[in-house]
Amino acid sequence: MKIDAPLLVPNPLQAKELARTLESGGYDGAYTFDGPNDPFFPLAIAAEHTERLQLYTAIAVAFARNPMLVAQLGNELQLMSKGRFKLGLGSQIRAHIEKRFSMPWSAPAARMREFVLAVKAIWNNWQHSEPLNFRGEFYTHTLMPPLLTPGPNPYGSPPILLAGVGPAMTEVAGEVADGYLIHPFHCASYLDQLAMPALTRGLLKSGRHRTDLEVSAQLLVATGRDRVELDQSISQLRTQIAFYASTPAYRPVLEAIGRGALQEELNALSKQGGWDEMGACIDDEVLHAVAIVGTPQEAAAQIVQRYRGLVERISPTAYILDPALAGELVAALRKSLEK
């Protein structure tokens, strides 16, 4: 398994030092996501100041953009990084697409499938001079004048990774993407019962095998060297889990452990502004089902036990007080993976 880390900075220029630190610290990759900041700018800075680190978005919100814009961004980051970029896309939820981004929302799985195929059609035009004639239900791309064509990328087109929570979107990932991004809010039973079977159905549609797809999992981790550090980390993590669990789109994860009704309870609290009380609703059963909890050594052993043979990449998103603990966790992971 390869080990990745978030590349999150308030100013994209700060990505220079952080990316160098991650690379020298032995991480295999670094990722950004669409949040308070744009996910592409930090990767452009990191591409210039690293040599080995793989760089990817996990995720960029596809429906906030269009295939041509995303194709251009992906192509240029692939060029800047000398072939180390991966384009990770996700759908977000309807409220954000319509109310935050003021973009259309409909049939998210079908729209995402078409979005990915449109990006690939644009790249094929640039790489192989194939006529651009993509006509879909949601996107149409038929114009590419020679003066506006960037031409072949010497490093090829980047892989496309797709995030999915529900089975329909996960199946699309298996059908048209090069990789699948597992949302940090997940549990073993959800992966076994819903996600991986859906991924397999998608792979069968495209005539591919599991080995043709890279699966990456972000992990929720609470760790500390002693009980005080660990308890504080757990407290922070309960609040984050409650935020995820309040969202209707993530209810399948709770249902996989027989706790689907908790989503409605948390959603009601969120609408009342009860953010401070929501964390208390995450009991130990839910905590240990969706998160890794323990000292760095204990957490590393749990991660290897749960994910070895299931995924190719992991990113422990740790709730820790001391940043040095992240290094200890990675060192423990490396040692556990060698066994």
C-alpha positions as CSV (number, residue, x, y, z in Angstrom):
1,M,0.0,0.0,0.0
2,K,1.1,3.5,-0.8
3,I,0.7,6.2,1.9
4,D,-0.6,9.7,1.0
5,A,-1.2,12.9,3.0
6,P,-3.4,16.0,2.6
7,L,-1.7,19.0,1.1
8,L,-3.8,21.7,2.8
9,V,-2.6,25.2,3.1
10,P,-4.3,28.6,3.5
11,N,-2.1,30.1,0.8
12,P,-1.2,28.1,-2.3
13,L,2.4,29.4,-2.1
14,Q,2.8,27.5,1.2
15,A,2.4,24.3,-0.7
16,K,6.1,24.5,-1.6
17,E,7.4,23.8,1.8
18,L,4.7,21.4,2.9
19,A,5.0,19.3,-0.3
20,R,8.8,19.1,0.2
21,T,8.3,18.1,3.8
22,L,5.9,15.3,2.7
23,E,8.2,14.1,0.0
24,S,11.2,14.0,2.3
25,G,9.1,12.3,5.0
26,G,8.5,9.3,2.8
27,Y,4.9,9.9,1.7
28,D,4.0,8.5,-1.7
29,G,1.4,11.1,-2.6
30,A,-0.3,14.3,-1.6
31,Y,-3.8,15.5,-2.3
32,T,-6.0,18.6,-2.1
33,F,-9.8,19.0,-2.1
34,D,-12.4,21.5,-3.0
35,G,-13.1,23.2,0.4
36,P,-12.3,26.7,1.6
37,N,-9.6,26.9,-1.2
38,D,-9.3,25.9,-4.8
39,P,-7.7,22.4,-5.1
40,F,-5.6,23.0,-8.2
41,F,-3.4,25.9,-7.3
42,P,-1.5,24.2,-4.4
43,L,-0.8,21.2,-6.7
44,A,0.7,23.6,-9.3
45,I,3.1,24.9,-6.7
46,A,3.9,21.5,-5.4
47,A,4.6,20.2,-8.9
48,E,7.4,22.7,-9.3
49,H,9.1,21.9,-6.0
50,T,8.9,18.1,-5.8
51,E,10.3,15.3,-7.9
52,R,8.7,12.0,-6.7
53,L,5.5,12.9,-4.9
54,Q,2.3,12.0,-6.8
55,L,-0.2,14.8,-6.7
56,Y,-4.0,14.5,-7.0
57,T,-7.3,16.2,-6.2
58,A,-9.4,14.2,-3.8
59,I,-11.7,15.7,-4.8
60,A,-12.4,18.5,-7.3
61,V,-16.1,19.1,-7.6
62,A,-16.9,18.1,-11.2
63,F,-20.3,19.7,-11.4
64,A,-19.0,23.1,-10.3
65,R,-17.0,23.1,-13.5
66,N,-17.3,21.8,-17.1
67,P,-15.4,19.0,-18.9
68,M,-13.3,21.4,-21.1
69,L,-12.1,23.5,-18.1
70,V,-11.2,20.3,-16.1
71,A,-9.5,18.8,-19.1
72,Q,-7.3,21.9,-19.4
73,L,-6.4,21.9,-15.7
74,G,-5.6,18.2,-15.7
75,N,-3.5,18.4,-18.8
76,E,-1.5,21.3,-17.5
77,L,-0.9,19.8,-14.1
78,Q,0.2,16.6,-15.8
79,L,2.7,18.6,-17.8
80,M,3.9,20.6,-14.8
81,S,4.4,17.6,-12.6
82,K,6.0,15.5,-15.4
83,G,3.4,12.8,-15.3
84,R,2.7,12.7,-11.5
85,F,-0.8,14.1,-11.5
86,K,-4.1,12.3,-11.0
87,L,-7.4,14.0,-11.5
88,G,-9.8,13.1,-8.7
89,L,-13.4,14.1,-9.2
90,G,-16.5,14.0,-7.1
91,S,-20.1,15.1,-7.4
92,Q,-20.8,16.9,-4.0
93,I,-24.4,17.1,-3.0
94,R,-27.3,18.9,-4.6
95,A,-27.5,21.8,-2.1
96,H,-23.9,22.8,-2.7
97,I,-24.1,22.5,-6.5
98,E,-27.3,24.5,-6.8
99,K,-26.9,27.0,-3.9
100,R,-23.2,27.4,-3.5
101,F,-22.0,27.0,-7.1
102,S,-25.2,28.0,-8.9
103,M,-24.9,25.1,-11.3
104,P,-27.4,22.5,-12.6
105,W,-28.1,19.3,-10.8
106,S,-29.7,16.2,-12.2
107,A,-29.1,12.4,-12.4
108,P,-25.6,12.7,-10.7
109,A,-24.4,9.2,-11.6
110,A,-25.4,9.5,-15.3
111,R,-24.0,13.1,-15.4
112,M,-20.7,12.0,-13.9
113,R,-20.3,9.1,-16.3
114,E,-20.8,11.5,-19.2
115,F,-18.5,14.1,-17.6
116,V,-15.6,11.6,-17.3
117,L,-16.1,10.4,-20.9
118,A,-16.2,14.0,-22.2
119,V,-12.9,14.8,-20.5
120,K,-11.3,11.7,-22.0
121,A,-12.7,12.6,-25.4
122,I,-11.1,16.0,-25.2
123,W,-7.8,14.5,-24.1
124,N,-8.0,12.0,-27.0
125,N,-8.4,14.9,-29.4
126,W,-5.3,16.6,-28.0
127,Q,-3.2,13.4,-27.7
128,H,-4.1,11.6,-30.8
129,S,-5.8,14.2,-33.1
130,E,-9.1,12.3,-32.9
131,P,-12.0,14.5,-34.0
132,L,-13.8,16.1,-31.1
133,N,-17.4,15.0,-31.5
134,F,-18.7,14.4,-28.0
135,R,-22.5,14.7,-27.9
136,G,-24.2,13.7,-24.7
137,E,-27.3,14.4,-22.7
138,F,-25.6,16.8,-20.4
139,Y,-22.4,17.9,-22.2
140,T,-21.6,18.6,-25.8
141,H,-18.0,19.3,-27.1
142,T,-17.6,19.6,-30.8
143,L,-15.4,22.6,-31.4
144,M,-11.6,22.5,-31.1
145,P,-9.8,24.9,-33.5
146,P,-6.1,24.0,-34.2
147,L,-5.0,27.3,-32.7
148,L,-6.6,26.4,-29.4
149,T,-5.3,22.8,-29.2
150,P,-2.4,22.3,-26.8
151,G,-1.2,19.2,-28.7
152,P,0.1,15.9,-27.3
153,N,1.2,15.9,-23.7
154,P,4.7,14.2,-23.5
155,Y,3.6,12.5,-20.3
156,G,0.3,11.3,-21.6
157,S,-3.2,12.0,-20.1
158,P,-3.5,11.8,-16.4
159,P,-5.6,9.0,-14.7
160,I,-9.1,10.0,-13.6
161,L,-10.1,9.0,-10.1
162,L,-13.7,9.0,-9.1
163,A,-15.2,9.3,-5.6
164,G,-18.5,7.6,-4.8
165,V,-20.6,6.8,-1.8
166,G,-23.8,5.4,-3.2
167,P,-23.7,2.3,-5.3
168,A,-24.8,4.0,-8.5
169,M,-21.8,6.5,-8.5
170,T,-19.4,3.7,-7.3
171,E,-20.5,1.6,-10.3
172,V,-19.7,4.5,-12.6
173,A,-16.2,4.6,-11.1
174,G,-15.7,1.0,-11.9
175,E,-17.0,1.5,-15.5
176,V,-15.2,4.6,-16.7
177,A,-12.6,5.8,-14.2
178,D,-9.0,4.7,-13.6
179,G,-9.3,4.8,-9.8
180,Y,-11.9,4.8,-7.0
181,L,-11.6,7.1,-4.0
182,I,-13.3,5.8,-0.9
183,H,-14.8,8.6,1.2
184,P,-13.2,8.9,4.7
185,F,-16.7,8.2,6.2
186,H,-17.0,4.5,5.6
187,C,-16.9,1.2,7.5
188,A,-15.9,-2.4,6.7
189,S,-19.5,-3.7,6.3
190,Y,-20.4,-0.8,3.9
191,L,-17.4,-1.7,1.8
192,D,-18.2,-5.4,1.8
193,Q,-21.9,-5.1,1.2
194,L,-22.3,-2.0,-1.0
195,A,-19.1,-0.3,-2.3
196,M,-17.0,-3.2,-3.6
197,P,-19.9,-5.1,-5.2
198,A,-20.9,-1.9,-7.0
199,L,-17.3,-1.3,-8.2
200,T,-17.2,-4.9,-9.5
201,R,-20.4,-4.4,-11.5
202,G,-18.9,-1.3,-13.1
203,L,-15.7,-3.1,-14.0
204,L,-17.7,-5.9,-15.6
205,K,-19.6,-3.4,-17.7
206,S,-16.3,-2.1,-19.1
207,G,-14.7,-5.6,-19.5
208,R,-12.0,-4.8,-16.9
209,H,-10.7,-6.5,-13.8
210,R,-10.0,-5.3,-10.3
211,T,-6.3,-5.1,-11.1
212,D,-7.1,-2.4,-13.7
213,L,-8.3,0.0,-11.1
214,E,-6.5,1.8,-8.3
215,V,-8.5,2.1,-5.1
216,S,-7.6,4.7,-2.5
217,A,-9.1,5.1,0.9
218,Q,-9.0,8.1,3.2
219,L,-9.2,7.0,6.8
220,L,-10.5,8.8,9.9
221,V,-7.9,8.3,12.6
222,A,-7.8,9.4,16.2
223,T,-4.4,8.8,17.8
224,G,-2.3,10.0,20.7
225,R,0.7,8.8,22.7
226,D,-1.2,8.7,26.0
227,R,-4.8,8.7,27.3
228,V,-5.1,12.5,27.5
229,E,-4.0,13.0,23.9
230,L,-6.1,10.2,22.6
231,D,-9.2,11.4,24.4
232,Q,-8.9,14.9,22.9
233,S,-8.3,13.4,19.5
234,I,-11.4,11.2,19.8
235,S,-13.5,14.2,20.9
236,Q,-12.6,16.1,17.8
237,L,-13.2,13.0,15.6
238,R,-16.7,12.4,17.0
239,T,-17.6,15.9,15.9
240,Q,-16.3,15.3,12.4
241,I,-18.1,11.9,12.2
242,A,-21.3,13.6,13.3
243,F,-21.0,16.2,10.5
244,Y,-20.6,13.4,7.9
245,A,-23.4,11.3,9.4
246,S,-25.9,14.1,9.4
247,T,-25.8,14.1,5.5
248,P,-28.5,12.1,3.8
249,A,-26.1,11.0,1.1
250,Y,-23.9,9.2,3.6
251,R,-26.8,7.3,5.3
252,P,-25.8,4.0,3.6
253,V,-22.7,3.9,5.7
254,L,-24.8,4.1,8.9
255,E,-27.3,1.6,7.6
256,A,-24.5,-0.9,7.0
257,I,-24.0,-1.0,10.8
258,G,-27.7,-0.9,11.6
259,R,-27.7,2.7,12.7
260,G,-29.5,4.5,9.8
261,A,-31.9,6.3,12.1
262,L,-28.9,8.2,13.6
263,Q,-28.7,10.2,10.3
264,E,-32.1,11.7,10.8
265,E,-31.4,12.6,14.5
266,L,-28.1,14.3,13.5
267,N,-29.7,16.1,10.5
268,A,-32.4,17.5,12.7
269,L,-29.8,18.8,15.2
270,S,-27.8,20.4,12.3
271,K,-30.8,22.3,11.1
272,Q,-31.3,23.6,14.7
273,G,-27.7,24.7,14.8
274,G,-26.9,22.1,17.4
275,W,-23.4,21.4,16.1
276,D,-21.8,21.3,19.6
277,E,-24.3,18.5,20.7
278,M,-23.9,16.4,17.6
279,G,-20.6,14.9,18.6
280,A,-22.1,13.4,21.7
281,C,-24.4,11.3,19.6
282,I,-21.5,9.4,18.1
283,D,-21.1,6.5,20.6
284,D,-18.3,4.0,20.7
285,E,-20.1,1.6,18.4
286,V,-20.2,4.1,15.6
287,L,-16.8,5.6,16.4
288,H,-14.9,2.2,16.1
289,A,-16.9,1.2,13.0
290,V,-16.0,4.2,10.9
291,A,-12.6,5.2,12.4
292,I,-9.2,3.9,13.5
293,V,-8.5,4.6,17.2
294,G,-5.4,4.0,19.2
295,T,-1.7,4.9,19.7
296,P,0.3,5.2,16.5
297,Q,1.4,1.6,16.8
298,E,-2.1,0.4,17.5
299,A,-3.6,2.5,14.8
300,A,-1.1,1.2,12.2
301,A,-1.8,-2.4,13.1
302,Q,-5.6,-1.8,12.7
303,I,-5.1,-0.1,9.3
304,V,-3.0,-2.9,7.9
305,Q,-5.4,-5.5,9.2
306,R,-8.5,-3.7,7.7
307,Y,-7.1,-2.6,4.4
308,R,-4.2,-4.8,3.2
309,G,-5.3,-6.5,0.0
310,L,-8.4,-4.3,-0.2
311,V,-6.9,-1.0,-1.4
312,E,-3.7,0.2,-3.1
313,R,-3.4,3.6,-1.4
314,I,-4.3,4.9,2.1
315,S,-4.4,8.4,3.6
316,P,-4.7,8.5,7.4
317,T,-6.6,11.7,8.1
318,A,-5.4,11.9,11.8
319,Y,-7.0,14.0,14.5
320,I,-3.9,14.7,16.5
321,L,-2.6,17.5,18.8
322,D,1.1,17.1,17.8
323,P,1.9,17.1,14.1
324,A,4.9,14.9,14.9
325,L,2.4,12.1,15.7
326,A,1.6,11.9,12.0
327,G,5.2,11.0,11.3
328,E,5.1,8.4,14.1
329,L,1.9,6.9,12.6
330,V,3.5,6.7,9.1
331,A,6.7,5.1,10.5
332,A,4.5,2.5,12.4
333,L,2.6,1.9,9.2
334,R,5.7,1.3,7.2
335,K,6.9,-1.2,9.8
336,S,3.5,-3.0,9.9
337,L,3.4,-3.2,6.1
338,E,6.8,-4.9,6.1
339,K,5.6,-7.8,8.2
